[in-house]
Amino acid sequence: GVLALPVWALACRLTGERRVATIATILVVAGGGLGWIRLIGDAAAGGNPLDLLGSTPYDNTWTDSWPYFRVASIFGTGFLPHRATTFGLPGLVTVVLLVVACLGRRPQGVLLAGILAALLAPFHFFAFPATYLIVGLYVVTTGAWRAPTVWRDAALFLAPVVLAIPFIAGAVTRQGDVGAFRFVFGWSEARFRDGPLAAIFFYLTNLGIP
């Protein structure tokens, strides 16, 4: 419910169509990786579907054999046990909804969007930068950057990022111990060495329906 309502409201705001908003909500909630298609192959090989479902977590199986699935579905794995995702996705959608509804019109809404965006940092470190990227793309592609209030709105939206600094600094200082940020050509598990079709198949099935 926390994710479905903002998704429906955002899609309704962007398209003006309640039917489109309903379809968008279903896709977002039920989307994610398509690792469950491995069940089809196992059943075709003679396995009993009920026994297979009872013994194999198809929604989140990281077996090192083709086809490779590295993204679990949102519904089965993200919402139920992962509280970070349960907050991160609705937070991202809510920020974008507030920006779309309030940019150039309601400064309080833009400020609230900035606060929510900054507070994503301690909960979901992927949704946090993605939110700023999506808002930036929206401003550029819709021409909102031409509005006379653009500098005021930019300041209101970006100022609350100071709330995220302690969490960003903590993550950066620990990179030597637990990992490192780096730019990559593509997903390492996409198996580019198996050819372009294998890479395309990997991206389509791991990114899911949306």
C-alpha positions as CSV (number, residue, x, y, z in Angstrom):
1,G,0.0,0.0,0.0
2,V,2.8,2.4,0.8
3,L,4.3,2.0,-2.6
4,A,1.1,1.4,-4.6
5,L,-0.6,4.7,-3.7
6,P,2.3,7.0,-4.6
7,V,2.9,5.1,-7.9
8,W,-0.8,5.4,-8.8
9,A,-0.9,9.1,-7.9
10,L,2.3,9.8,-9.9
11,A,1.2,7.9,-13.0
12,C,-2.2,9.6,-12.7
13,R,-0.5,13.0,-12.4
14,L,1.8,12.4,-15.4
15,T,-0.8,10.8,-17.8
16,G,-4.2,12.0,-16.5
17,E,-5.5,8.4,-17.0
18,R,-6.7,6.3,-14.1
19,R,-6.5,3.1,-16.1
20,V,-2.9,3.8,-17.0
21,A,-2.1,4.6,-13.4
22,T,-3.7,1.2,-12.3
23,I,-1.6,-0.7,-14.9
24,A,1.6,1.1,-13.8
25,T,0.9,0.2,-10.2
26,I,0.5,-3.5,-11.0
27,L,3.7,-3.5,-13.0
28,V,5.7,-1.8,-10.3
29,V,4.4,-3.9,-7.4
30,A,4.6,-7.3,-9.3
31,G,7.7,-6.5,-11.3
32,G,11.4,-7.2,-10.8
33,G,13.6,-10.1,-11.9
34,L,12.2,-13.0,-13.8
35,G,14.1,-15.7,-12.0
36,W,10.9,-17.7,-11.6
37,I,11.1,-18.7,-15.3
38,R,13.7,-21.3,-14.2
39,L,10.7,-23.2,-12.7
40,I,9.3,-23.7,-16.2
41,G,12.5,-25.5,-17.3
42,D,12.6,-27.7,-14.1
43,A,9.0,-28.6,-14.6
44,A,9.5,-29.4,-18.2
45,A,12.4,-31.7,-17.2
46,G,9.9,-33.8,-15.2
47,G,9.8,-32.1,-11.8
48,N,6.7,-31.7,-9.8
49,P,5.8,-28.0,-9.7
50,L,4.5,-28.1,-6.1
51,D,7.6,-30.0,-4.9
52,L,9.9,-27.6,-6.8
53,L,8.2,-24.5,-5.3
54,G,8.5,-26.0,-1.9
55,S,12.2,-26.7,-2.1
56,T,13.6,-24.0,-4.4
57,P,13.4,-20.2,-3.8
58,Y,13.1,-19.4,-7.5
59,D,12.5,-15.7,-6.6
60,N,16.0,-15.4,-5.3
61,T,18.2,-18.3,-6.6
62,W,21.8,-17.4,-7.3
63,T,22.9,-20.7,-8.9
64,D,26.1,-20.3,-11.1
65,S,24.6,-21.7,-14.2
66,W,22.7,-20.4,-17.2
67,P,20.4,-18.5,-17.2
68,Y,21.9,-16.2,-14.7
69,F,19.5,-14.3,-12.4
70,R,20.9,-11.7,-10.0
71,V,17.9,-9.6,-9.2
72,A,15.1,-10.9,-7.0
73,S,11.5,-9.9,-7.7
74,I,10.3,-6.8,-5.8
75,F,7.2,-8.5,-4.4
76,G,8.5,-11.8,-3.0
77,T,12.0,-10.7,-1.8
78,G,12.0,-6.9,-1.6
79,F,8.9,-6.0,0.2
80,L,8.6,-8.7,2.8
81,P,12.0,-9.2,4.4
82,H,13.9,-6.1,3.2
83,R,12.8,-3.0,5.1
84,A,15.2,-0.8,3.2
85,T,13.5,-1.6,-0.1
86,T,10.1,-1.2,1.5
87,F,11.0,2.4,2.4
88,G,13.4,3.1,-0.5
89,L,11.0,2.6,-3.5
90,P,8.0,4.4,-2.0
91,G,10.4,7.2,-1.0
92,L,11.8,7.6,-4.5
93,V,8.3,7.6,-6.1
94,T,7.0,10.1,-3.5
95,V,9.8,12.5,-4.1
96,V,9.2,12.4,-7.9
97,L,5.5,12.9,-7.3
98,L,6.0,15.9,-5.1
99,V,8.4,17.4,-7.6
100,V,6.0,16.9,-10.5
101,A,3.1,18.3,-8.5
102,C,4.8,21.2,-6.8
103,L,7.7,22.4,-9.0
104,G,7.2,26.1,-9.8
105,R,3.9,26.2,-7.8
106,R,4.3,25.1,-4.2
107,P,7.7,25.7,-2.6
108,Q,6.8,23.8,0.6
109,G,6.2,20.7,-1.5
110,V,9.6,21.1,-3.2
111,L,11.3,21.4,0.2
112,L,9.5,18.4,1.5
113,A,10.6,16.5,-1.6
114,G,14.2,17.5,-0.9
115,I,13.9,16.4,2.8
116,L,12.6,13.0,1.8
117,A,15.3,12.6,-0.9
118,A,18.0,13.3,1.6
119,L,16.5,10.9,4.2
120,L,16.8,8.0,1.7
121,A,20.5,7.9,2.3
122,P,20.5,5.9,5.5
123,F,17.8,3.5,4.3
124,H,18.5,2.8,0.7
125,F,21.9,3.8,-0.8
126,F,20.8,2.9,-4.3
127,A,17.5,4.8,-4.3
128,F,19.2,7.8,-2.8
129,P,21.3,8.8,-5.9
130,A,18.8,7.5,-8.3
131,T,16.2,9.9,-6.9
132,Y,18.4,12.9,-7.7
133,L,19.1,11.5,-11.1
134,I,15.4,11.0,-12.0
135,V,14.5,14.5,-10.7
136,G,17.3,16.0,-12.8
137,L,16.2,14.1,-15.9
138,Y,12.6,15.3,-15.3
139,V,13.6,18.9,-15.0
140,V,15.8,18.8,-18.1
141,T,13.4,16.8,-20.4
142,T,10.2,18.7,-19.4
143,G,11.7,22.2,-19.8
144,A,11.1,23.0,-16.1
145,W,14.6,24.5,-16.0
146,R,13.2,27.5,-17.9
147,A,10.8,28.4,-15.1
148,P,11.5,31.7,-13.3
149,T,11.4,29.9,-10.0
150,V,14.1,27.3,-11.0
151,W,16.8,28.6,-8.7
152,R,14.5,28.9,-5.7
153,D,13.2,25.4,-6.3
154,A,16.7,24.0,-6.8
155,A,17.9,25.5,-3.5
156,L,14.9,24.2,-1.7
157,F,15.3,20.7,-3.1
158,L,19.1,20.4,-2.7
159,A,19.6,22.2,0.7
160,P,18.3,19.3,2.8
161,V,21.1,17.0,1.4
162,V,23.1,18.2,4.4
163,L,21.0,15.7,6.3
164,A,22.6,12.9,4.3
165,I,26.2,14.0,4.7
166,P,26.9,11.9,7.8
167,F,25.7,8.8,6.1
168,I,27.5,9.6,2.8
169,A,30.8,10.3,4.7
170,G,30.5,7.1,6.7
171,A,30.1,5.1,3.5
172,V,33.0,6.8,1.8
173,T,35.4,6.4,4.7
174,R,34.6,2.6,4.9
175,Q,35.2,1.9,1.2
176,G,38.7,0.5,1.9
177,D,37.3,-2.1,4.3
178,V,34.0,-3.2,2.7
179,G,34.2,-2.4,-1.0
180,A,34.6,0.5,-3.4
181,F,32.6,2.6,-5.8
182,R,33.7,2.2,-9.4
183,F,32.4,2.7,-12.9
184,V,31.9,-0.4,-14.9
185,F,31.1,-1.1,-18.6
186,G,28.2,-3.3,-17.7
187,W,26.9,-5.7,-15.1
188,S,29.7,-8.1,-14.2
189,E,27.2,-11.1,-14.1
190,A,25.9,-10.2,-17.6
191,R,28.4,-12.7,-19.1
192,F,29.4,-10.5,-22.1
193,R,31.9,-13.2,-23.0
194,D,29.0,-15.5,-24.0
195,G,28.0,-13.1,-26.7
196,P,25.6,-10.1,-27.2
197,L,22.4,-12.2,-27.1
198,A,23.4,-13.7,-23.8
199,A,24.0,-10.2,-22.4
200,I,20.7,-8.9,-23.8
201,F,18.8,-11.9,-22.3
202,F,20.4,-11.3,-18.9
203,Y,19.4,-7.6,-18.8
204,L,15.8,-8.3,-20.0
205,T,15.2,-11.1,-17.5
206,N,16.9,-9.5,-14.5
207,L,15.4,-6.1,-14.9
208,G,11.9,-7.6,-15.3
209,I,8.6,-6.4,-16.7
210,P,8.9,-2.7,-15.9
